[in-house]
Amino acid sequence: MRDLDTLPKAHLHLHFTGSMRISTLEELAEQAGMRLPTSLVDDDPLRVPASERGWFRFQRSYDTARAVVRSEEAMRRIVREAAEDDAAEGSRRLEIQVDPTSYAPFVGGITPALEIVIDEARTASAATGVEVAVIVAASRTRHPLDARTLARLAARHAGDGPGEVIGFGLSNDERRGTTSEFAPAFRIARRAGLVGVPHGGELEGPEHVRDVVTHLKPVRLGHGIRTTEDPDLLARLVDAGITFEVCPASNVSLGVYPEPGDVPLRALLDAGARVALGADDPLLFLSRLSEQYRIAREAHGLDDAALADLARASIRGSLAAESAKRAMLSEVDAWLAGP
């Protein structure tokens, strides 16, 4: 079996705060004079039920981690370390997702908060060799007008290269908010050339996926794993070329499936779906990008050729320039041809 850390791949589903190293969390908490709950630093992956109470426990942990990020240097450190960690796992392209709202009070507003992230993304790209691009994500727990504000901000920094905003997302508890009310924000983003990459179909089933696809018109779907419960809908999304950002460790930690082998990864692949594996929030789930490929190998029986296909799908589903994609795909071929 080939080394999965050397498999060239793209990372399309990683959240800014959730990418943080535990050691960084501890240092930033000490600097802020904050005491962290044991559950955040005990080397035990978060496990909660797929209920509103379970999500509350997850969100409380996430908010605690986010609260230690109180300076420009802390924000830059998170981006830099995310790129370094991706580079160590063979990632050639990282599209990191951030809602600048939470960090705005510490750096002078949402505009400087986003500009810090994209500036450090450029710096980290040059330092690590990993192309780091940015997705601005609104939250379902905030008013849809806030999403429009973020979409306009994202539009001002739209581009397709490292250190530019390449997409617009919608995250947080899928049971919150009314999907159609976020459609105007996604229209603003599309007019600026940004692609829609909302979450959908993890905590909620096919009806929620149908709602997201109808109103937000995504190019990629964050998670989307429960689309497998409706074969007709799945076939329609496959025909539309939508990429599924599947995060197996996240699905288990959030109680959607009992064990990694229960995640219907093969059902997606058998249907012809383009699947890009992602780590989601490794700070809480203690499972980074390469581990998602190990789950595919060990829990789902995928051989190296199939794992290479997953890596190719992640690259094709990325928003990198076509020339960069061709270079990355040739590296995957070389990995598979090697010992």
Secondary structure, 3 states (H helix, E strand, C coil): CCCHHHCCEEEEEEECHHHCCHHHHHHHHHHHCCCCCHHHCCCCCCCCCCCHHHHHHHHHHHHHHHCCCCCHHHHHHHHHHHHHHHHHCCEEEEEEEECHHHHHHHHCCHHHHHHHHHHHHHHHHHHHCCEEEEEEEEECCCCHHHHHHHHHHHHHCECCCCCCEEEEEEECCCCCCCHHHHHHHHHHHHHCCCEECCEECCCCCHHHHHHHHHHHCCCEEEECHHHHHCHHHHHHHHHCCCEEEECHHHHHHCCCCCCHHHCCHHHHHHCCCEEEECCECHHHHCCCHHHHHHHHHHCCCCCHHHHHHHHHHHHHHCCCCHHHHHHHHHHHHHHHHCC
